[in-house]
Amino acid sequence: MTGLAEPPAPGQPMLPAGTYADDVVLVTGGGTGIGRAIAVEFARLGASIAIASRDGDHRQRGVAAVEAAGGRGFGVELDVRDPDAVAGAFESVDAALGPVTVLVNNAAGNFAAPAEKMSPRAWRSVTGSVLDGTFYCSSELARRAIGARRPASILNIGATYAWTGGPGTAHSAAAKAGVANLTMSLAVEWAPHGIRVNGLVPGSFPHDDHPEALRRGRTDEGLARRIPAGRVGRLHELGWAATYLCSPYAAYLTGHMLVLDGANWLRRGLTMPTFTPVHEQFPSREK
């Protein structure tokens, strides 16, 4: 068995050229990893891209990647946990590129820790970025789009442990569960205003921007043996999925969480791997 086929090479068109020629796409956390890969695919399709991040180097790297793909990029400083900063970032993007029509809520934070060792500050550092930030950015876009009677699309980045929970991820799993629920709630509320809200849930998509702790001792080949598809995901596949979900070709699709993981999260059986307590999986540390 060889598993699922590899996708076409990066740079291949998935939608017609110019699909996003009239759009301004704001990608939070768009300077690295998944966010940058998504931003690049929107840029290939003609969008103007705003890369939002707290880190200036990340913003520069994201803009450079967008421009290398032939798009127009703009970096904006943003801490998504601060609603006033969110409003200011939208103002800056509007002045530089025009009104935001597509929002990708990718900014997040995460680290592994046993729940009883997690301080309130550690809890808030993740839930603030993942759940609060998604709501602040989404509601800011909605207010502007509704006021201007302008259609818009929002894409939230989820996680499969939102449905299952996971050891060492109480903060992140709870926040991502909130994002999944928020996606469905906002889809219903905002459909009458022409605003679609969907989610994209990645599986294993290794990249060089992963923290060292997540990359140490892991190879694509080793990860692939754990996935029914027989391979890991390729970042541009996420970009293609994102551009489809936000495009006019998905005009009737809203409130959906699309899982892209080679069927991995569905792999449950009567015989499971040996259970390892969370305290043995992750070093104990206070946050």
Secondary structure, 3 states (H helix, E strand, C coil): CCCCCCCCCCCCCCCCCCCCCCCEEEEECCCCHHHHHHHHHHHHCCCEEEEEECCHHHHHHHHHHHHHCCCEEEEEECCCCCHHHHHHHHHHHHHHCCCCCEEEECCCCCCCCCHHHCCHHHHHHHHHHHHHHHHHHHHHHHHHHHHHCCCEEEEEECCCHHHHCCCCCHHHHHHHHHHHHHHHHHHHHHHHHCEEEEEEEECCCCCCCCCHHHHCCCCHHHHHCCCCCCCCCCHHHHHHHHHHHCCHHHCCCCCCEEEECCCHHHCCCCCCCCCCCHHHHCCCCCC
